[in-house]
Amino acid sequence: MTDTSTEKLQKVLARAGYGSRREMETAISAGRVKVNGKIATLGDRVEARDRVALDDRPLSLRAVEEVPRRVIMYNKPEGELCTRKDPEGRRTVFERLPRLKGERWIAIGRLDINTSGLLLFTTDGELANRLMHPSHQIEREYAVRVMGDVQREHVVNMVDGVMLEDGPARFSDVQEFGGEGINTWFHVVIMEGRNREVRRLWESQGLTVSRLKRVRYGSIFLDKRAKAGEWLELSQDEIDELSTLAGLEARKVPELTPDEKNRWNRDKNKRRPVTAMKKPRRPRRSDD
């Protein structure tokens, strides 16, 4: 953004890493953002010299080339929420991520509390927005364990498309991965990330998903480098592939400073892999 050009406020804030475009639109609508001392409204445009504040805290606007593009892979276990804070005190994915100074992690898509697997986080709001937007048709692949007798007609229906309460939906690919009965596994691919879309597609055929795990987002596969509850910073080549998918020019990933390396290593050591939760033992009944 040059001194004379203007851009939409929510786009500039998201690119600078203060949240996703949707989060920034919500903040603007709630009156939390000010431009040059006045409460901003949706549709406002800003330029580099404007003074912008979020919750009365001055923000630093950055040009496109100044925004660092870091991306990490996180292996989400079941039971964690994709939100920054939970009023009920439940565990969130953000609690396990490495700390940033002057930036924040933006989730590329979401997973519901009962879904595990691959989550990507970035410091570049524009990259996040493009990878999530339906117009870019980014593939999301899931491993699904299905309860019920899956027939060929069920698969054909879901590939051809079914009407859900929020519009038509379909799998672009379905592959059986073995098992039988309640342990039949499939891999499915969708091009959008609507709420519970994979589960609802199977439910439309009278079938129930008992386990759901995301194993791929675009060109990034979940692999053994990150166990459940662990994160891993992606390489330059991996981030370049994501940038190409999003229609963005590649950008050199900034090297961590010695202080950042130490902090990230400390964070990683504090956040040990998640182990299976043991069921609480029932109190022994008295014979009296």
N, C-alpha and C positions, 0 to 999 in steps of 0.2 A: 504494500500500500504506500503510494507516494504521498507527498504533501498535498497534492491537488486532487487525487482520486478519492472516491468514496466507495464504501462497501456497506452491506447490511450489518447492523450492529451485532446480531446474534452470530453471524458468520465470523466476524472478527474476534469475538469473545471465545467462540469454540476453537478457532484456530490457535489462539493463544494458550489453550489448555485449561480454561476455567470451567469446562463442562461440555457436554454434547450440545448440538444446536437445539435439540428439544429442551434440554435443561435450561439453556440460556433464554429460549423463548418463554418458558415458564417464569423465569426470574424477571424478565422484562414485563410480562403481563401482570406480575404481582407487585410491580412498582419498586423493585429492589435495585434497579439500575438507573444511574443518573448520567447525563451527558452535559458537560459544562454547567453543572449545578442544578439542572432541571431533570425531573423524572422522565425517563425515556418511554417510548411506546413502540409497539411492534411496527416494523416498517421504517424506523429511523435508520439513517445512514450516517456514517462517521468517517472522518479522515484522520490522518496521523497526528495532527496537532490538537485534536479534541481531547478534553479531559473526561475520562470515564471512570465511574466508581460503582462497585457492587457492594451493597449493604454498607454504603458510606466509606468503603475502603478503596482508595485510589488504585487503579489497575494500570499495568504497562501494556500498551498495544504493540504488537510486533508485526513486521512485514512478513510475507510468506516465507522468504528465504531465511528469516531469523528464527523460525520456530523449530526447535530440535525434534527430530522424528525418531523416537525410541519406541520399540514394541517389545512386550514380553508375553510369553505364553504361560498360562496358569492352568493347572489341572484341578478343576473344581470338584470337591467331594460332595456327595449328597448332604443336605442339611444346611448348606450355606446360602445366604441371600445375596442377590446381585444389587445391593443398595449400599450407600455409604454409611448409613446409620439405621438401626432398627429400634423403634420405640419399645419393643418387647425385650430388647437386649439379646436377640439371637445373633449368632455369628455371621459375619458378612465377609465376602471375598476380599474387600478392600483392607481388612485387618491384616491380611497375610502378605500384602504387596510391599516391595521395597519403598522406602520413603524418598520423596523428591523435595528439592529445595527450590521454591519459586515456581513450581509446576505441579500438575496433578495428573493422575492416571485417568484416562477416559476408557470406559468399557466399549469394545466393539461388539455390540449385541449383548444379549442376556440369556441366562438359563434359569428355569424355575427351581425352586428349592429342592425338588425331588429329582432333578436332572444333574448328572455329573459330566465331567469331561472338559473339553478344550474351551478356554476363554482367552481372548486376546485383549490386551490393554495397550494404549498408546498415549503419547504426550501431544500428538498432532490431531487437533479436532477435525481438520479438513479430511485427513485420511480416514478417521473413524466414521465421519458422516458418509463419505462415498462408499466405504465398504459395507455399511448398513443399508444404504438407500436401495429400494427395489429396482430402480432403473439400471443399476450396474449389474444385476443378475449374478451375484456372488453365490457360489454353491456352498451349502452347509450339509455335511454328511453326518449321519447318526447311526450308532449301533442300537438296535431295538430288540428287546425280548418281548414276545407277544404271547398272551394267554388266549387260547381259543383255536378252533380249527380253521386255519387260513387256507382259503380256496383261491384258485387262479382268478376267478371272477372278482374277488376282493382286490387283488393286486391290480387287475386291469382297471377297475373302477377308480382306484386311487391315483393311477398314472394318467388316466383320461381326465380326471378332475371331478371333484364333488363340491356341492354348495354347502358351506359352513355358515354360521350365523353372521360372520363378518365378511362374507363374500366367497367367491370360488377359490379352491385350493387344490394343489396336486403335488405328487412326487414326480420329479423328473427321472428318477431311477429307483428301482427296488431290486435288491439281490438277496437271495436266501443264503444264510451262512451256517446252516446245520442245526442240529437239535431236533427234538420232537415234543409234542404235547405242550406243556407250559414252559418248556425250555427251548422253543424255536426262536432262533435269532435271525434278524434281517439287517441289512444296511440300506438306508434310504437317503435320498438327496432332495433337499428343497432349495428354492431360490429366494425365499423370503424368510423373515424371522418373526412372524406373528406369534402372539401369546399362545403357548401350548399347541402350536399348529400340528406338530408330528403326532401328538397324542390324540388330538381331535380327529385327524384323518383316519386313524385306525378305529377310533370309537364310532365313526360314521358307518363302519362295516360291522358293527356289533362285536368288535374285538377290543381287548384291554392290553395296554402297554404296562408290563410289570417292571421293566428296567429300561432306562434311556440314557445314552451317553453320546455326547458330541465328540467325533473323532477327527473331523476336518473342518476348517473354515478357509475357503478359497484354496490357496496353494499350500497352506500350513496344516500338517498332520500332527495329531497328538502322538507322541512317542515316549520311549522309556526315559528320555532325558529329564522328564518332570513327573515324579510320582504324585499321588493324590495329596493335595495341599501344598505342593511346591510350584515355584515359578522359575522361568528361565528366560534370559534376554535373547531375542532372536539375532541372528547374524546379519551382516550387511546384505548378503545375497538374498536372504529370506525376506528382509524388509523391502528390498528393491523389487522382488516379485510381487509383493502386496501392493506396492506403489504403482506398478504397471497395471495390475488388475483394476486399480481405482482410477486409472487415467491420469496419474500424477508423475511428474519427473522425479527421478531418483535423487536422493539427497544423502550426503555422507552422514553416518551416524556419529554423533560426537563421542569422543572417548571420555570415560569416567575419570574424574579427577581422583587423586589418591584418597582424599577425604570421602568422596562418594563411594569408591571401591570398599573402603573400610566399613562405611555405614551399611552398604548393601550386603557385605559379607556377614556383618553382625545381625542384620535383619533375617538373612537366610538361616543362620544358625539358631535364631530364636524361634523360627517358624518351622518346626519339625514336621515331617510327613504325618498325615492323619492316619490313625489306626482304626480298625473297626470298633465301633462303640459296643461295649458289652451291655446286654440287657440287665436291668437291675434285678437282683434276686428278690423273690417274693418272701416276705416274712413267714417263718414257719408257724403254722397254726398250733395253738395249744390244744391238748386233748381235754382240757378242763371245760 
